[in-house]
Amino acid sequence: MSVYSYLGPAGTFTEAALIPLLKPEDKSVPAVNVTAALDAVRSGTADYAIVHIENSVEGVVARTLDELASGEPLLIIGESILSVSFALMVKPGVKISEIKRLATHPHAEAQCREYIAKNIPGAEVIMTASTAAGAEAVAKGDETVSRIGADKREDDYVVLISLVAVYCRHDNLREWSRVELPSDGAFGIYSPIICPSDH
């Protein structure tokens, strides 16, 4: 049995990238952020972490690269690539014109910037740790909060939310890395070059 740490809560794109890697006996443990996911491997509470490292629209995920460059070294031993699309979701009965706030992950916001500017230009954007955390905020929040995230309705939070509109970029590919602690003399299959600087 292997234990995998990933950016939670349940319903994130990271969980979607992880699921094909899991064997029936494996366990997946959601982390509150990328730092916590990687630290679970460093501390030995997880065998592997799955972390979002790059996407074709917005580029590299700086926080992941920063966390890989600091702390105890980790090996990138594999990758998962998914095509992702987004949905704008609100509580039932809410119209797009009534949306005052939008809760989502910074990368999702960047990839949907055009849609947001055109359809809900006055909405305040609230950054969350993941798109699923945005869904959780909508489910628990007031009727003027919306969320941009995975375009699926079966996650734990969307049962309380109605689909308003779907935004999709067909060229939006995301890459996740599978990382582990190195064993003696081990080297990774994938080797991004990360150069820490004092500046």
C-alpha positions as CSV (number, residue, x, y, z in Angstrom):
1,M,0.0,0.0,0.0
2,S,1.2,3.5,-0.9
3,V,0.1,6.8,0.6
4,Y,-0.3,9.7,-1.7
5,S,-0.6,13.4,-0.6
6,Y,-2.3,15.9,-2.9
7,L,-3.8,19.4,-2.9
8,G,-7.2,19.0,-1.4
9,P,-10.0,19.2,-0.6
10,A,-11.7,16.4,-2.6
11,G,-12.7,17.4,-6.1
12,T,-9.5,19.2,-7.1
13,F,-7.9,18.8,-10.5
14,T,-4.9,17.4,-8.6
15,E,-7.1,14.6,-7.2
16,A,-8.3,13.9,-10.8
17,A,-4.7,13.6,-11.9
18,L,-4.0,11.3,-9.0
19,I,-6.9,8.8,-9.4
20,P,-5.5,6.9,-12.4
21,L,-2.3,6.3,-10.5
22,L,-4.0,4.7,-7.4
23,K,-4.1,1.0,-6.9
24,P,-7.1,-0.4,-4.9
25,E,-5.0,-0.7,-1.7
26,D,-3.5,2.8,-1.9
27,K,-4.6,5.7,0.2
28,S,-4.9,9.4,-0.8
29,V,-4.7,12.1,1.7
30,P,-5.7,15.7,0.9
31,A,-3.4,18.5,2.0
32,V,-4.3,22.2,2.6
33,N,-1.7,23.4,0.1
34,V,1.3,22.3,-2.0
35,T,3.8,22.9,0.9
36,A,1.8,20.5,3.1
37,A,1.6,17.9,0.3
38,L,5.4,17.9,-0.2
39,D,6.1,18.1,3.5
40,A,4.0,14.9,4.0
41,V,6.6,13.1,1.8
42,R,9.5,14.8,3.5
43,S,8.2,13.8,7.0
44,G,7.4,10.2,5.9
45,T,3.7,10.4,6.4
46,A,3.2,9.9,2.7
47,D,5.2,7.9,0.1
48,Y,4.4,10.2,-2.8
49,A,2.9,13.6,-3.5
50,I,1.2,14.7,-6.6
51,V,1.7,18.4,-7.3
52,H,0.6,20.7,-10.1
53,I,3.8,22.0,-11.8
54,E,2.8,23.6,-15.1
55,N,-0.1,24.4,-17.5
56,S,-0.2,25.3,-21.1
57,V,-2.1,28.6,-20.7
58,E,-0.5,30.2,-17.6
59,G,2.9,28.5,-17.5
60,V,4.8,27.1,-14.5
61,V,3.3,26.9,-11.0
62,A,5.8,29.1,-9.1
63,R,4.8,27.9,-5.6
64,T,5.4,24.3,-6.6
65,L,8.8,25.1,-8.0
66,D,9.7,27.2,-5.0
67,E,8.8,24.4,-2.6
68,L,10.7,21.8,-4.6
69,A,13.8,24.1,-4.6
70,S,13.7,24.5,-0.8
71,G,13.7,22.0,2.0
72,E,14.8,18.4,1.8
73,P,15.4,17.3,-1.8
74,L,12.7,15.3,-3.6
75,L,12.7,13.4,-6.8
76,I,10.3,13.8,-9.6
77,I,9.6,10.3,-10.8
78,G,6.6,10.7,-13.1
79,E,4.0,13.0,-14.6
80,S,0.3,13.1,-15.4
81,I,-1.2,15.4,-18.0
82,L,-4.9,16.3,-18.2
83,S,-6.9,18.5,-20.4
84,V,-9.0,20.7,-18.1
85,S,-12.0,22.9,-18.5
86,F,-13.9,25.1,-16.1
87,A,-17.5,25.8,-15.0
88,L,-18.9,28.9,-13.4
89,M,-21.2,27.8,-10.6
90,V,-23.5,29.5,-8.1
91,K,-26.2,28.4,-5.7
92,P,-29.6,27.5,-7.3
93,G,-31.6,30.4,-8.6
94,V,-28.8,32.9,-8.8
95,K,-28.3,34.8,-12.0
96,I,-24.9,35.9,-13.4
97,S,-26.0,39.5,-13.0
98,E,-26.3,38.9,-9.2
99,I,-22.8,37.6,-8.7
100,K,-20.7,39.9,-6.5
101,R,-17.8,37.7,-5.6
102,L,-15.9,34.9,-7.4
103,A,-13.9,32.3,-5.4
104,T,-11.3,30.3,-7.3
105,H,-7.6,29.4,-7.5
106,P,-5.2,32.0,-9.1
107,H,-4.4,29.7,-12.1
108,A,-8.1,29.1,-12.8
109,E,-8.7,32.9,-12.6
110,A,-5.9,33.6,-15.0
111,Q,-7.1,31.0,-17.5
112,C,-10.7,32.4,-17.3
113,R,-9.8,36.1,-17.2
114,E,-11.4,36.9,-20.6
115,Y,-14.7,35.2,-19.6
116,I,-14.8,36.9,-16.2
117,A,-14.1,40.4,-17.8
118,K,-16.9,39.9,-20.3
119,N,-19.5,38.2,-18.2
120,I,-19.0,39.3,-14.6
121,P,-16.7,42.4,-14.8
122,G,-17.8,43.9,-11.4
123,A,-17.2,40.7,-9.4
124,E,-14.5,40.7,-6.7
125,V,-12.2,37.8,-7.2
126,I,-11.3,35.9,-4.0
127,M,-8.3,33.6,-4.3
128,T,-8.6,30.2,-2.8
129,A,-6.1,27.3,-2.3
130,S,-7.8,25.2,-4.9
131,T,-10.9,25.3,-7.2
132,A,-12.6,22.8,-4.9
133,A,-12.0,25.1,-2.0
134,G,-13.9,27.7,-4.1
135,A,-16.8,25.3,-4.4
136,E,-16.8,24.8,-0.7
137,A,-16.9,28.5,-0.1
138,V,-19.9,28.8,-2.4
139,A,-21.7,26.0,-0.7
140,K,-21.2,27.6,2.7
141,G,-21.4,31.2,1.7
142,D,-24.1,33.7,0.6
143,E,-26.0,33.7,-2.7
144,T,-23.7,36.4,-4.2
145,V,-20.6,34.2,-4.2
146,S,-19.8,32.1,-7.3
147,R,-17.0,29.7,-8.1
148,I,-14.9,28.8,-11.1
149,G,-13.6,25.2,-11.0
150,A,-13.9,21.7,-12.4
151,D,-16.7,21.3,-14.9
152,K,-18.2,18.3,-13.0
153,R,-21.2,18.1,-10.8
154,E,-20.3,15.1,-8.7
155,D,-17.9,16.6,-6.3
156,D,-18.8,17.0,-2.6
157,Y,-19.9,20.6,-2.8
158,V,-21.6,21.1,-6.2
159,V,-24.7,19.2,-5.1
160,L,-25.7,22.6,-3.5
161,I,-24.8,24.6,-6.6
162,S,-26.3,25.1,-10.0
163,L,-24.3,25.2,-13.2
164,V,-24.6,28.7,-14.8
165,A,-22.2,28.6,-17.7
166,V,-19.3,26.5,-18.9
167,Y,-16.0,28.1,-20.0
168,C,-13.6,25.8,-21.8
169,R,-10.2,26.3,-23.5
170,H,-9.5,23.2,-25.6
171,D,-5.8,24.0,-25.5
172,N,-5.7,24.0,-21.7
173,L,-3.4,21.1,-20.6
174,R,-2.1,20.8,-17.0
175,E,0.9,18.8,-15.8
176,W,1.3,17.2,-12.4
177,S,4.5,15.7,-11.0
178,R,4.8,12.6,-8.8
179,V,7.5,13.1,-6.3
180,E,9.2,11.0,-3.6
181,L,12.2,11.0,-1.3
182,P,15.4,9.9,-3.0
183,S,17.0,6.7,-2.0
184,D,20.8,6.3,-2.0
185,G,22.2,7.0,-5.5
186,A,18.7,7.6,-7.0
187,F,18.0,10.2,-9.6
188,G,14.7,11.3,-11.1
189,I,13.3,10.5,-14.4
190,Y,12.2,14.1,-14.9
191,S,14.6,17.0,-14.1
192,P,13.3,20.5,-14.1
193,I,16.1,22.9,-13.6
194,I,15.4,25.1,-10.5
195,C,18.0,27.6,-9.6
196,P,17.5,29.2,-6.1
197,S,18.8,32.8,-5.8
198,D,19.6,35.1,-3.0
199,H,17.9,38.0,-4.8
